[in-house]
Amino acid sequence: MKIDLRGKTALVTGASSGLGAEFARQFAELGCSLILVARRLERLHDMQTEITTRYGISAECVEMDLTEEDASQGLFTQLKESGHTVDVLVNNAGFGLFGDFTDTSWERTYKMLKLDILVLTQLTHLFAADMVKRDYGYILLIGSTGSFQPTPSYATYSAAKSYVLSLGEAIHYELRHTGVKCSVLCPGVTQTEFLDVAGQQPTTYQRAMMMTSAAVARIGINALLKGRASVVPGWGNAFLAWGTRFLPRKTLVAVSGRLMR
């Protein structure tokens, strides 16, 4: 997209690796200064060095576990008090859990739901309100192809991403008469640490459908700048997401469960 973002500031959560790192690189290429948020400070510093060296763009690191109590509000307040204006929010932080619902520890499940739903929602609420006051801003939420159907072995993750898609598309509509845009990127399997963290070995289906994080990030950014409500990267992923509306729910659940095993 030929939109000039020079002089703007992009905040990327989960910026130390994977999609978050790609979002940071590509927004730097568009001229944005960066605020990089993640738990792993060493990796953040590596990203900071790469961004400043490669693109000549300023990048600030914020070491933070967003699942900690009041972390979202604390991040917002910290940036406001330091004089930062966030023009682009990439709500990328999150993870998934693979396994049967009853076999997954509640502690891990709760932490995932808090990060994927509550933290995402609060950060969106805080920064969107600020953007509306200025009548300018971009918000990118990260959903999943799992947003479109229940997924056995990823039951809570898929449910959380269904929430993200519903939330983002509703916010997109509410903001339609403002200068603020909200989009939801719904990737399928991507070359990141997702499967390692989730605890799954890639299936034949996942290996066949896997996309690079650079390609997924590029599609998400283009959709955001074009003002699209949501986007599914990859023709195969998009076809499968579109096709979910035509299958009976019982069949849909069975098919999605088989593809994940």
C-alpha positions as CSV (number, residue, x, y, z in Angstrom):
1,M,0.0,0.0,0.0
2,K,1.2,3.5,-0.9
3,I,0.3,5.0,2.5
4,D,3.0,7.2,4.1
5,L,3.6,6.1,7.7
6,R,6.8,8.0,8.1
7,G,6.9,9.7,11.5
8,K,4.2,7.4,12.9
9,T,4.7,5.0,15.8
10,A,3.7,1.3,15.7
11,L,3.3,-0.7,18.9
12,V,3.8,-4.4,18.4
13,T,3.1,-6.9,21.2
14,G,4.8,-10.3,21.1
15,A,7.5,-8.7,19.1
16,S,10.5,-10.9,20.0
17,S,10.0,-13.6,17.3
18,G,7.7,-15.0,14.6
19,L,4.9,-12.8,13.3
20,G,5.6,-10.1,15.8
21,A,9.2,-9.7,14.5
22,E,7.9,-9.6,10.9
23,F,5.4,-7.0,11.7
24,A,8.1,-4.9,13.3
25,R,10.4,-5.3,10.2
26,Q,7.6,-4.4,7.8
27,F,6.3,-1.4,9.7
28,A,9.9,-0.2,10.0
29,E,10.2,-0.5,6.2
30,L,7.1,1.7,5.9
31,G,8.8,4.3,8.0
32,C,7.3,3.7,11.5
33,S,9.1,4.1,14.7
34,L,8.6,1.1,16.8
35,I,7.7,0.1,20.4
36,L,8.5,-3.5,20.8
37,V,6.8,-5.4,23.7
38,A,7.6,-8.9,24.9
39,R,8.9,-11.0,27.8
40,R,12.3,-11.9,26.4
41,L,14.4,-8.8,26.7
42,E,17.5,-10.3,25.0
43,R,15.5,-11.1,21.9
44,L,13.9,-7.7,22.0
45,H,17.3,-6.1,22.0
46,D,18.3,-8.2,19.0
47,M,15.2,-6.9,17.2
48,Q,16.0,-3.4,18.2
49,T,19.5,-3.7,16.8
50,E,18.3,-5.2,13.6
51,I,15.6,-2.5,13.1
52,T,17.9,0.5,13.8
53,T,20.8,-0.9,11.7
54,R,18.8,-2.1,8.7
55,Y,16.1,0.6,8.5
56,G,17.6,3.5,10.4
57,I,14.4,3.6,12.4
58,S,14.1,4.2,16.2
59,A,12.9,1.2,18.2
60,E,12.2,1.1,21.9
61,C,12.0,-2.1,23.9
62,V,9.5,-2.7,26.7
63,E,10.1,-5.9,28.7
64,M,6.7,-7.0,30.0
65,D,4.6,-10.1,30.7
66,L,1.2,-8.9,29.6
67,T,-0.5,-11.6,31.6
68,E,0.6,-10.0,34.8
69,E,-2.0,-8.1,36.8
70,D,-2.8,-4.6,35.4
71,A,0.0,-5.0,32.7
72,S,-2.2,-3.6,29.9
73,Q,-3.1,-0.5,31.8
74,G,0.4,-0.2,33.0
75,L,1.8,-0.3,29.4
76,F,-0.7,2.3,28.2
77,T,0.0,4.6,31.2
78,Q,3.8,4.2,30.8
79,L,3.7,5.2,27.1
80,K,1.4,8.1,27.7
81,E,3.6,9.5,30.5
82,S,6.7,9.2,28.3
83,G,5.0,11.2,25.6
84,H,4.5,8.4,23.0
85,T,1.6,8.6,20.6
86,V,0.7,5.1,19.2
87,D,-0.6,5.4,15.7
88,V,-0.6,1.6,14.9
89,L,-1.4,-1.1,17.4
90,V,-0.5,-4.7,16.4
91,N,-2.1,-7.0,19.0
92,N,0.0,-9.9,18.2
93,A,0.9,-11.4,21.6
94,G,-0.8,-14.8,22.2
95,F,-0.3,-18.5,22.1
96,G,-2.2,-21.8,21.6
97,L,-2.5,-25.1,23.5
98,F,-2.7,-28.5,21.8
99,G,-4.4,-31.4,23.4
100,D,-7.8,-32.6,24.7
101,F,-9.6,-30.0,26.9
102,T,-9.6,-32.2,30.0
103,D,-5.9,-33.0,29.7
104,T,-4.7,-29.4,29.5
105,S,-3.8,-27.8,32.8
106,W,-6.1,-25.0,34.0
107,E,-3.2,-22.7,34.8
108,R,-1.9,-22.8,31.2
109,T,-5.5,-22.6,29.8
110,Y,-6.3,-19.5,32.0
111,K,-3.0,-17.8,31.0
112,M,-3.8,-18.4,27.3
113,L,-7.3,-17.1,27.6
114,K,-6.2,-14.1,29.5
115,L,-3.6,-13.1,26.9
116,D,-5.6,-14.1,23.8
117,I,-8.8,-12.5,25.0
118,L,-8.6,-10.1,28.0
119,V,-5.2,-8.5,27.3
120,L,-6.1,-8.1,23.6
121,T,-9.4,-6.6,24.4
122,Q,-8.1,-4.1,27.0
123,L,-5.2,-2.9,24.9
124,T,-7.6,-2.4,22.0
125,H,-10.0,-0.5,24.2
126,L,-7.3,1.7,25.6
127,F,-5.6,2.6,22.4
128,A,-8.7,2.7,20.2
129,A,-10.3,5.4,22.4
130,D,-7.1,7.4,22.2
131,M,-7.0,7.1,18.4
132,V,-10.6,8.1,18.0
133,K,-9.9,11.3,19.9
134,R,-7.2,12.1,17.3
135,D,-9.3,10.7,14.5
136,Y,-6.4,8.6,13.3
137,G,-5.0,5.1,13.8
138,Y,-4.7,1.5,12.8
139,I,-5.5,-1.6,14.9
140,L,-4.6,-5.1,13.8
141,L,-5.9,-8.1,15.8
142,I,-4.6,-11.6,15.2
143,G,-7.2,-14.2,14.8
144,S,-6.8,-17.6,13.2
145,T,-8.4,-20.0,10.7
146,G,-9.6,-21.6,13.9
147,S,-11.8,-18.5,14.3
148,F,-14.2,-20.0,11.8
149,Q,-15.0,-23.3,13.4
150,P,-14.7,-25.4,16.7
151,T,-11.5,-27.3,16.6
152,P,-11.0,-30.4,18.7
153,S,-7.5,-30.5,20.3
154,Y,-7.4,-26.7,20.1
155,A,-10.8,-26.2,21.7
156,T,-10.1,-23.2,23.9
157,Y,-7.7,-21.6,21.4
158,S,-10.1,-21.8,18.6
159,A,-12.9,-20.4,20.8
160,A,-10.7,-17.5,21.8
161,K,-9.9,-16.7,18.2
162,S,-13.6,-16.8,17.3
163,Y,-14.0,-14.1,19.9
164,V,-11.2,-12.1,18.4
165,L,-12.7,-12.2,14.9
166,S,-16.2,-11.3,16.1
167,L,-14.8,-8.4,18.3
168,G,-12.6,-7.0,15.5
169,E,-15.2,-7.1,12.8
170,A,-17.7,-5.4,15.2
171,I,-15.2,-2.7,16.1
172,H,-14.4,-2.2,12.4
173,Y,-18.0,-1.4,11.7
174,E,-18.3,0.9,14.7
175,L,-15.3,2.9,13.6
176,R,-16.4,3.2,10.0
177,H,-17.1,7.0,10.2
178,T,-13.8,7.7,11.9
179,G,-10.2,7.9,10.8
180,V,-9.4,4.7,12.7
181,K,-9.3,1.3,11.0
182,C,-9.5,-2.1,12.7
183,S,-8.8,-5.3,10.9
184,V,-8.5,-9.0,11.9
185,L,-5.8,-11.2,10.4
186,C,-6.7,-14.9,10.5
187,P,-3.7,-16.9,9.5
188,G,-3.4,-20.7,9.2
189,V,-0.3,-22.6,10.1
190,T,2.7,-20.2,9.9
191,Q,6.5,-20.7,10.2
192,T,6.7,-19.5,13.8
193,E,7.2,-21.0,17.3
194,F,3.5,-21.6,17.6
195,L,3.5,-25.4,17.3
196,D,6.4,-25.7,19.6
197,V,4.7,-23.6,22.3
198,A,1.4,-25.4,21.7
199,G,3.1,-28.8,22.1
200,Q,2.3,-30.3,18.7
201,Q,4.3,-31.9,16.0
202,P,3.1,-30.6,12.6
203,T,0.7,-32.9,10.7
204,T,0.8,-33.6,7.0
205,Y,-1.9,-31.1,6.5
206,Q,-0.1,-28.4,8.5
207,R,3.2,-29.0,6.6
208,A,1.3,-28.7,3.3
209,M,-0.5,-25.5,4.3
210,M,2.4,-23.7,6.1
211,M,3.1,-20.1,5.1
212,T,6.1,-17.9,5.9
213,S,5.6,-15.3,8.7
214,A,6.8,-12.6,6.2
215,A,4.1,-13.4,3.7
216,V,1.4,-13.6,6.4
217,A,2.5,-10.3,8.0
218,R,2.5,-8.6,4.6
219,I,-1.0,-9.7,3.8
220,G,-2.2,-8.5,7.2
221,I,-0.6,-5.1,6.9
222,N,-2.0,-4.6,3.4
223,A,-5.5,-5.5,4.6
224,L,-5.2,-3.1,7.5
225,L,-4.1,-0.2,5.4
226,K,-6.9,-0.9,2.8
227,G,-9.4,-0.8,5.6
228,R,-10.6,-4.4,5.3
229,A,-12.6,-5.9,8.3
230,S,-10.7,-9.2,8.1
231,V,-8.5,-11.3,5.9
232,V,-7.4,-14.9,5.6
233,P,-3.9,-15.2,4.1
234,G,-3.4,-17.9,1.5
235,W,-5.8,-19.2,-1.1
236,G,-6.1,-22.6,0.5
237,N,-6.8,-21.2,4.0
238,A,-9.3,-18.7,2.5
239,F,-11.1,-21.4,0.6
240,L,-11.4,-23.6,3.7
241,A,-12.6,-20.7,5.9
242,W,-15.2,-19.8,3.2
243,G,-16.3,-23.4,3.0
244,T,-17.1,-23.7,6.7
245,R,-20.4,-21.9,6.1
246,F,-21.7,-24.8,3.9
247,L,-21.0,-27.8,6.2
248,P,-23.3,-29.0,8.9
249,R,-21.7,-28.2,12.3
250,K,-21.3,-31.8,13.3
251,T,-19.4,-32.5,10.1
252,L,-17.4,-29.3,10.4
253,V,-16.2,-30.2,13.9
254,A,-15.2,-33.7,12.8
255,V,-13.2,-32.5,9.8
256,S,-11.3,-29.8,11.7
257,G,-10.5,-32.3,14.5
258,R,-9.1,-34.8,11.9
259,L,-6.9,-32.2,10.3
260,M,-5.3,-31.3,13.6
261,R,-4.3,-34.9,14.4
